[in-house]
Amino acid sequence: MKISIGSKQYTFTGVATPANIAGQIAAQESGINPDKISQKLSHVVFGAAYRKHDEIGDSHFKDGVLSLDAHPFERLLGLVNTGSTNPSVVLVPPPPVVVRDKSTKSLVAPPSVPSDILAAIPLIESQTPEVLKPGSINKAALEAHPVFQHSIAPLLSKLRFTTFELTTTDRDTKLETGAYFNPKSNCVVLDQNQPMPVILDNLIFELCNAKFKNEFESISSAFDQGSISVSDYGNAYAATEFKTQMAYTSILQELKQQGFELPKGAQKALAWIEKTDPSFASTKDTAKLLTSFMTLPHNVHAEARDVASLPSPEMYAFQALEKIGGQKLFDLIETKVGKGVLPASFSGWARHNFPMKSVSYKRAKAYEEVILKASQTLHGQSAALTELSKLQLSSSLSEYAALRAGPSVMPAYHR
């Protein structure tokens, strides 16, 4: 395919989205920022800079040509004024518009909302111009909704390069919860088979998650590098999740103050604040709310074997341990006690006998057993034992790990 903007001409392949076109222009021009080009293309074509992953549909073309004013691109592309008032972007007709799965592996698993505090919230269904059946909802319908215009559009304008897309669970199996934020692509992925009010609610919450993307990634990176313990990781991740919840609840409060009718789910979220700290409305002190969030079960209705039955810090710690491997755990131990301190036989035992991904629920228990065996092996070395003690699990997480995996996971260790 070819694209011509003023005096510049380029070729590109693939789907005609602003992001794809911009990326290939940047590859042909040194020193060009693809994000700025895609943002400008999105704004010119769709009127919204965040729609860089939307396909430019047939309706934008006339005889295979998309006519755009070159003026917005002059500084970005160094265009020379040719005197033409209507230079065009020449493209062959793009493929039909289809909903595709653009999901990629998430760097940070999106934290879920405590269901005892924040239920699925059908926001302002009565104000929708028409009630759309699940599956028929598209971006145009979503953006026309009063809640989108009042709360979501302003939020998107502040979240640079963050966008959203609609798909189905058939195309994206990670949509079991109805929505998630993918920090790698800066995209909120939504299940279009949900009712409109639920999609709006999910989008608001996941955009609040996106606000704290850098914090979530920094916490995960610190744990991966071994600079913080799994306990510190759980506490830090839960504290940042609390910020997401408060940002989300703040939007609900504003919607209520502006006269939008909130259903029982949203009222329950606001009632939690009132019940936990009646003075919050005047003091804005989140101390009591944070204490409640960090100490109560993530979901008070969860069954004992459900990870959500743990307090939020322990729940996130367990989820982190489900992703850890034997080599990573051994490296973590060596950062604490020093390289070469543990015998080679211990290294082989810890790395090769650690549970596989297929039984990741056993990894928290295995983690605990490896730390204990390392402490027994280094008995008498006080400095090393002090460092290893920092890696121990909390009592509630230890009990849960045994409940899920059984009393023992690792085989006997022999030197």
QUIZI-V121507 format. One record per backbone hydrogen bond with DSSP energy under -1.0 kcal/mol. NH is the residue of the N-H (numbers start at 1). CO is the residue of the C=O. If there is no record, write none. Layout:
nh=NH co=CO
nh=NH co=CO
//
This chain:
nh=3 co=10
nh=5 co=8
nh=8 co=5
nh=10 co=3
nh=12 co=1
nh=17 co=15
nh=19 co=52
nh=21 co=17
nh=22 co=18
nh=23 co=19
nh=24 co=20
nh=25 co=21
nh=26 co=22
nh=27 co=23
nh=29 co=25
nh=32 co=29
nh=37 co=33
nh=38 co=34
nh=39 co=35
nh=40 co=36
nh=41 co=37
nh=42 co=38
nh=43 co=39
nh=44 co=40
nh=45 co=41
nh=46 co=42
nh=47 co=43
nh=48 co=42
nh=51 co=48
nh=54 co=51
nh=56 co=16
nh=60 co=57
nh=61 co=58
nh=62 co=65
nh=65 co=62
nh=66 co=89
nh=73 co=70
nh=74 co=71
nh=77 co=73
nh=78 co=74
nh=79 co=74
nh=89 co=66
nh=91 co=64
nh=117 co=114
nh=118 co=114
nh=123 co=121
nh=127 co=124
nh=128 co=125
nh=135 co=192
nh=136 co=133
nh=142 co=138
nh=143 co=139
nh=144 co=140
nh=145 co=142
nh=149 co=145
nh=150 co=146
nh=151 co=147
nh=152 co=147
nh=153 co=148
nh=156 co=152
nh=157 co=153
nh=159 co=155
nh=160 co=158
nh=162 co=159
nh=163 co=186
nh=165 co=188
nh=167 co=190
nh=172 co=168
nh=175 co=172
nh=178 co=175
nh=180 co=189
nh=182 co=187
nh=186 co=182
nh=187 co=182
nh=188 co=163
nh=189 co=180
nh=190 co=165
nh=191 co=178
nh=192 co=167
nh=194 co=191
nh=199 co=195
nh=200 co=196
nh=201 co=197
nh=202 co=198
nh=203 co=199
nh=204 co=200
nh=205 co=201
nh=206 co=202
nh=207 co=203
nh=208 co=204
nh=209 co=205
nh=210 co=206
nh=211 co=207
nh=212 co=209
nh=213 co=210
nh=216 co=212
nh=217 co=213
nh=218 co=214
nh=219 co=215
nh=220 co=216
nh=221 co=217
nh=222 co=218
nh=223 co=219
nh=224 co=220
nh=225 co=221
nh=226 co=223
nh=227 co=222
nh=233 co=229
nh=234 co=230
nh=235 co=231
nh=236 co=232
nh=237 co=233
nh=238 co=234
nh=239 co=235
nh=240 co=236
nh=241 co=237
nh=242 co=238
nh=243 co=239
nh=244 co=240
nh=245 co=241
nh=246 co=242
nh=247 co=243
nh=248 co=244
nh=249 co=245
nh=250 co=246
nh=251 co=247
nh=252 co=248
nh=253 co=249
nh=254 co=250
nh=255 co=251
nh=256 co=252
nh=257 co=253
nh=258 co=254
nh=259 co=256
nh=260 co=255
nh=267 co=263
nh=268 co=264
nh=269 co=265
nh=270 co=266
nh=271 co=267
nh=272 co=268
nh=273 co=269
nh=274 co=270
nh=275 co=271
nh=276 co=272
nh=277 co=273
nh=280 co=277
nh=282 co=279
nh=283 co=279
nh=284 co=280
nh=290 co=286
nh=291 co=287
nh=292 co=288
nh=293 co=289
nh=294 co=290
nh=295 co=291
nh=296 co=292
nh=298 co=310
nh=299 co=308
nh=302 co=299
nh=306 co=303
nh=309 co=306
nh=310 co=307
nh=315 co=311
nh=316 co=312
nh=317 co=313
nh=318 co=314
nh=319 co=315
nh=320 co=316
nh=321 co=317
nh=322 co=318
nh=323 co=320
nh=329 co=325
nh=330 co=326
nh=331 co=327
nh=332 co=328
nh=333 co=329
nh=334 co=330
nh=335 co=331
nh=337 co=333
nh=338 co=334
nh=341 co=338
nh=347 co=343
nh=348 co=344
nh=349 co=345
nh=350 co=346
nh=351 co=347
nh=352 co=348
nh=353 co=349
nh=359 co=356
nh=360 co=357
nh=362 co=359
nh=363 co=360
nh=366 co=362
nh=367 co=363
nh=368 co=364
nh=369 co=365
nh=370 co=366
nh=371 co=367
nh=372 co=368
nh=373 co=369
nh=374 co=370
nh=375 co=371
nh=376 co=372
nh=377 co=373
nh=378 co=374
nh=379 co=376
nh=381 co=378
nh=382 co=380
nh=385 co=381
nh=386 co=382
nh=387 co=383
nh=388 co=384
nh=389 co=385
nh=391 co=388
nh=392 co=389
nh=398 co=394
nh=399 co=395
nh=400 co=396
nh=401 co=397
nh=402 co=398
nh=403 co=399
nh=404 co=400
nh=405 co=401
nh=406 co=402
//
